[in-house]
Amino acid sequence: MIDLHQFPPAWGINPSPFCLKLETFFRLARVDYRAVETLPFLAPKGKLPFITDQGTRIADSATIIAHMKSVHGIDLDAGLDETQRARAHLLRRTIEESLYFVLLYARWIDEAGWSAARPAFFGAMPPGIRHTVPHLIRRGIGKTLKAQGYGRHAPADIYALGIADLDAIAGAITADGFAVAGRPTAVDATLYAFLSSILDPPIDNPLKRHAAGLAPLAAYLERMAAALA
């Protein structure tokens, strides 16, 4: 059995879209795994998720998925042609390198998101650090967003970037209802995780409202729920 080390749950799901991505991948691939709650400073690269597989610790969701293919022969992308693989790569980059930073802003910087995220993420902390640690992490994420670029924009412009990503994603979903093929592939684990991270938490913002109004995304989530059942 593989141990999946990730954050404790919040709002009924894992609060990290990358942890949820890997959990979704394991469920789609029917991998026998066990979720283990931990914290980033215990991870090999200082970030979650990571796995322990036969005593070996492996970090980074993409590296873990590659490991599952090379070591265990698990490949959700088997049979994809070059065009489908290229589309999957572009879709994954859009989600993880653009939409992700809008999601970070929505949770950590936007006051509406922060008022919901702070108690969900840090409410169980001891009183002595419950007020200082969230502030330090939030400040660090603000610096990350400014270094990346999105954090330098006005709030409406940041959300506009995410809305454009959602529109592109909705338009890219195949007629069969999945990301690049007539069945779930590895990129579907990414897409499902990020859409769930936007829609499931009790946080109201323009990104969530727009995602909820896109019919292709609603149909996609229904198909993914059936695939994961």
C-alpha positions as CSV (number, residue, x, y, z in Angstrom):
1,M,0.0,0.0,0.0
2,I,1.2,3.5,-0.8
3,D,1.0,6.2,1.8
4,L,-0.2,9.6,0.4
5,H,1.0,12.3,2.7
6,Q,-1.2,15.4,2.5
7,F,-2.9,18.2,4.4
8,P,-5.7,17.5,6.8
9,P,-9.1,17.9,5.0
10,A,-11.1,21.2,5.0
11,W,-14.6,21.8,3.7
12,G,-15.0,18.0,3.0
13,I,-12.0,17.8,0.5
14,N,-8.3,18.3,0.7
15,P,-7.6,22.0,0.7
16,S,-4.6,21.6,-1.6
17,P,-5.5,21.2,-5.3
18,F,-2.3,19.3,-5.8
19,C,-3.0,16.9,-3.0
20,L,-6.5,16.5,-4.4
21,K,-5.1,16.0,-7.9
22,L,-3.0,13.0,-6.7
23,E,-5.8,11.6,-4.7
24,T,-8.1,11.8,-7.8
25,F,-5.4,10.1,-9.9
26,F,-5.1,7.3,-7.4
27,R,-8.9,6.8,-7.4
28,L,-9.1,6.8,-11.2
29,A,-6.3,4.3,-11.4
30,R,-7.7,2.2,-8.5
31,V,-4.5,2.5,-6.6
32,D,-4.5,1.0,-3.1
33,Y,-3.4,4.0,-1.0
34,R,-3.7,5.4,2.5
35,A,-4.1,9.1,3.3
36,V,-1.7,10.3,6.0
37,E,-2.1,13.8,7.4
38,T,1.1,15.7,7.7
39,L,2.6,19.2,7.3
40,P,4.9,20.6,4.5
41,F,8.0,21.0,6.7
42,L,8.1,17.2,7.0
43,A,8.0,16.7,3.2
44,P,11.2,16.0,1.2
45,K,10.9,19.2,-0.8
46,G,9.0,21.2,1.8
47,K,5.7,20.9,-0.1
48,L,2.7,18.5,-0.2
49,P,1.8,16.0,-1.4
50,F,4.4,13.3,-1.3
51,I,4.2,9.5,-1.1
52,T,6.0,6.7,0.7
53,D,6.2,3.7,-1.6
54,Q,8.0,0.7,-0.2
55,G,10.1,2.9,2.1
56,T,11.0,5.5,-0.6
57,R,9.6,9.0,-0.2
58,I,8.8,10.8,-3.5
59,A,7.6,14.4,-3.7
60,D,5.8,16.5,-6.3
61,S,2.5,15.3,-7.9
62,A,3.9,15.2,-11.5
63,T,6.9,13.2,-10.3
64,I,4.7,10.8,-8.4
65,I,2.5,10.2,-11.4
66,A,5.6,9.5,-13.5
67,H,6.8,7.1,-10.8
68,M,3.6,5.2,-10.8
69,K,4.0,4.7,-14.6
70,S,7.7,3.7,-14.5
71,V,7.6,1.5,-11.3
72,H,4.0,0.2,-11.2
73,G,3.0,0.4,-14.9
74,I,0.0,2.6,-14.1
75,D,-0.5,5.0,-17.1
76,L,-3.9,6.7,-17.5
77,D,-2.5,8.3,-20.7
78,A,-1.9,5.0,-22.5
79,G,-3.3,5.1,-26.0
80,L,-3.3,8.9,-26.4
81,D,-2.0,10.2,-29.7
82,E,0.5,13.1,-30.0
83,T,-2.3,15.7,-30.5
84,Q,-4.1,14.5,-27.4
85,R,-0.9,14.5,-25.3
86,A,-0.1,18.1,-26.5
87,R,-3.6,19.3,-25.6
88,A,-3.2,17.6,-22.2
89,H,0.1,19.4,-21.6
90,L,-1.3,22.8,-22.6
91,L,-4.4,22.3,-20.4
92,R,-2.4,21.2,-17.4
93,R,-0.1,24.2,-17.8
94,T,-3.1,26.6,-18.0
95,I,-4.5,25.1,-14.8
96,E,-1.3,24.7,-12.7
97,E,0.6,27.8,-13.9
98,S,-2.2,30.3,-14.3
99,L,-5.5,29.3,-12.8
100,Y,-3.7,28.1,-9.6
101,F,-2.4,31.6,-8.8
102,V,-5.9,33.1,-9.2
103,L,-7.1,30.4,-6.7
104,L,-4.3,31.4,-4.4
105,Y,-5.4,35.0,-4.5
106,A,-9.0,34.1,-3.9
107,R,-8.3,32.1,-0.8
108,W,-5.3,33.9,0.8
109,I,-5.4,37.6,-0.2
110,D,-9.0,38.4,-1.0
111,E,-10.6,39.2,2.4
112,A,-13.7,37.2,1.6
113,G,-11.7,34.1,0.9
114,W,-9.3,34.7,3.8
115,S,-12.1,35.0,6.3
116,A,-13.2,31.5,5.4
117,A,-9.8,29.9,4.8
118,R,-8.1,31.1,8.0
119,P,-10.4,29.2,10.4
120,A,-10.6,26.2,8.1
121,F,-6.8,25.9,7.8
122,F,-5.6,27.1,11.2
123,G,-8.5,26.8,13.6
124,A,-7.1,23.8,15.3
125,M,-3.7,25.4,16.0
126,P,-2.7,26.1,19.6
127,P,-3.6,29.6,20.7
128,G,0.0,30.7,21.0
129,I,0.7,30.4,17.3
130,R,-2.9,30.6,15.8
131,H,-2.5,34.3,15.1
132,T,1.1,34.6,14.1
133,V,1.5,31.6,11.8
134,P,-1.4,32.4,9.4
135,H,-0.2,36.0,9.1
136,L,3.3,34.9,8.2
137,I,2.1,32.3,5.6
138,R,-0.3,34.8,4.1
139,R,2.4,37.4,3.7
140,G,4.6,34.8,2.1
141,I,1.9,33.9,-0.4
142,G,1.4,37.6,-1.2
143,K,5.1,37.9,-2.0
144,T,4.9,34.8,-4.2
145,L,1.9,36.2,-6.1
146,K,3.8,39.5,-6.7
147,A,6.9,37.7,-7.9
148,Q,4.8,35.6,-10.2
149,G,3.1,38.7,-11.5
150,Y,-0.6,38.2,-10.9
151,G,-0.4,39.8,-7.4
152,R,0.6,43.1,-9.0
153,H,-2.9,43.5,-10.7
154,A,-6.1,45.0,-9.3
155,P,-8.5,42.4,-7.9
156,A,-10.9,42.6,-10.8
157,D,-8.1,42.0,-13.3
158,I,-6.8,39.0,-11.3
159,Y,-10.2,37.4,-11.4
160,A,-10.6,38.3,-15.1
161,L,-7.4,36.2,-15.8
162,G,-9.0,33.2,-14.0
163,I,-12.3,33.6,-15.8
164,A,-10.5,33.6,-19.1
165,D,-8.8,30.4,-18.1
166,L,-12.1,28.8,-17.1
167,D,-13.7,29.8,-20.5
168,A,-10.8,28.3,-22.3
169,I,-11.0,25.1,-20.3
170,A,-14.8,24.8,-20.8
171,G,-14.2,25.2,-24.6
172,A,-11.4,22.6,-24.6
173,I,-13.4,19.8,-23.0
174,T,-14.1,17.1,-25.7
175,A,-17.5,16.2,-27.0
176,D,-17.2,13.0,-25.0
177,G,-17.1,15.0,-21.8
178,F,-13.6,14.6,-20.6
179,A,-10.4,16.7,-21.0
180,V,-8.7,15.2,-24.0
181,A,-10.3,11.7,-24.7
182,G,-13.5,9.7,-24.3
183,R,-12.3,8.5,-20.9
184,P,-10.5,10.1,-17.9
185,T,-6.8,10.5,-18.3
186,A,-4.1,12.0,-16.1
187,V,-5.0,15.6,-16.9
188,D,-8.5,14.9,-15.7
189,A,-7.2,14.4,-12.2
190,T,-5.7,17.9,-12.4
191,L,-8.9,19.5,-13.9
192,Y,-11.3,17.8,-11.5
193,A,-9.1,18.7,-8.5
194,F,-8.9,22.4,-9.4
195,L,-12.6,22.7,-10.3
196,S,-13.5,21.1,-7.0
197,S,-11.1,23.5,-5.2
198,I,-12.9,26.4,-6.8
199,L,-16.5,25.2,-6.4
200,D,-16.7,23.2,-3.2
201,P,-15.4,25.6,-0.5
202,P,-17.9,28.0,1.0
203,I,-16.2,31.0,-0.5
204,D,-18.0,33.4,-2.8
205,N,-16.0,35.2,-5.5
206,P,-16.2,36.0,-9.2
207,L,-14.1,32.9,-10.1
208,K,-16.6,30.5,-8.3
209,R,-19.6,32.3,-9.7
210,H,-18.3,32.1,-13.3
211,A,-17.3,28.4,-13.0
212,A,-20.7,27.5,-11.6
213,G,-22.4,29.1,-14.6
214,L,-20.5,27.2,-17.3
215,A,-22.6,24.2,-18.4
216,P,-19.7,22.2,-19.9
217,L,-18.0,22.3,-16.5
218,A,-21.1,21.1,-14.7
219,A,-21.5,18.2,-17.2
220,Y,-17.8,17.4,-16.9
221,L,-18.0,17.2,-13.1
222,E,-21.0,14.8,-13.3
223,R,-19.1,12.5,-15.6
224,M,-16.0,12.6,-13.4
225,A,-18.1,11.8,-10.3
226,A,-19.5,8.8,-12.1
227,A,-15.9,7.7,-13.1
228,L,-14.7,8.0,-9.5
229,A,-17.7,6.1,-8.0
